[in-house]
């Protein structure tokens, strides 16, 4: 079973996000914990789970809606850390 943790920044970002975005993050988290990352990617293709490049190489993002993105990183085979939740252009950070 996977363990998903939130970085301090991600916890802060989640608290500031709209309720609909918070619910979508928790839905994604629950699915990943139950099904695993691979099956969640297959099940929720609308989230566009994709690898990032440049300074963000090794991280992935999912699209929660047109504006909000969740950035995460697979730490080990059983640990995922949510790095941040952003409404801004994640490529410039």
C-alpha positions in Angstrom: 0.0 0.0 0.0 1.2 3.5 -0.9 1.8 6.2 1.7 1.1 9.7 0.6 2.5 12.6 2.5 2.2 16.4 2.1 5.2 18.7 2.3 4.8 21.7 4.6 4.3 23.9 1.5 1.6 21.5 0.1 -0.3 21.5 3.4 -0.3 25.4 3.4 -1.3 25.5 -0.3 -4.1 23.0 0.3 -5.5 25.1 3.1 -5.7 28.1 0.7 -7.2 26.3 -2.2 -10.9 26.4 -3.0 -13.0 23.6 -1.4 -13.6 21.9 -4.8 -9.9 21.6 -5.3 -9.3 20.3 -1.8 -11.9 17.6 -2.5 -10.3 16.6 -5.8 -6.9 16.3 -4.1 -8.3 14.1 -1.4 -10.2 12.0 -4.0 -6.9 11.5 -5.9 -5.1 10.7 -2.7 -7.7 8.1 -1.7 -7.6 6.5 -5.2 -3.8 6.3 -5.2 -3.8 4.7 -1.8 -6.4 2.1 -2.8 -5.6 1.3 -6.4 -1.9 2.4 -6.7 -0.4 5.1 -8.9 -0.5 3.1 -12.1 -4.2 2.2 -12.0 -5.1 5.7 -10.8 -3.3 7.1 -13.9 -5.3 4.7 -16.1 -8.6 5.4 -14.3 -8.4 9.2 -14.1 -6.9 10.1 -17.5 -8.6 13.5 -17.4 -6.1 14.6 -14.8 -3.3 14.4 -17.4 -0.7 12.9 -15.0 2.5 13.9 -16.7 6.2 14.1 -16.0 7.8 17.5 -15.7 11.1 18.7 -17.2 13.8 21.2 -16.5 14.2 22.1 -12.8 11.2 20.0 -12.1 12.7 16.8 -13.6 11.7 13.8 -11.5 8.4 15.3 -10.4 5.0 14.9 -12.0 1.9 17.0 -12.1 -1.8 16.4 -12.4 -4.3 18.9 -13.6 -7.0 19.5 -11.1 -8.7 22.0 -13.4 -7.6 24.6 -15.9 -5.9 26.6 -13.3 -4.8 24.3 -10.4 -2.0 21.7 -10.5 -0.8 19.3 -8.0 3.0 18.6 -8.1 4.2 15.3 -6.6 7.3 13.2 -6.5 7.7 9.4 -6.1 10.2 9.1 -3.3 10.3 5.2 -3.2 8.1 2.5 -4.5 5.7 3.0 -1.5 6.1 6.7 -0.7 4.7 9.7 -2.6 5.3 13.3 -1.5 3.0 16.0 -2.7 5.3 18.9 -3.2 2.9 21.7 -3.8 -0.5 22.7 -5.1 -0.4 25.7 -7.3 -2.6 28.0 -9.3 0.4 29.6 -11.0 2.7 28.6 -13.7 4.7 25.8 -12.1 7.5 25.9 -14.7 8.9 29.2 -13.4 9.6 28.1 -9.9 
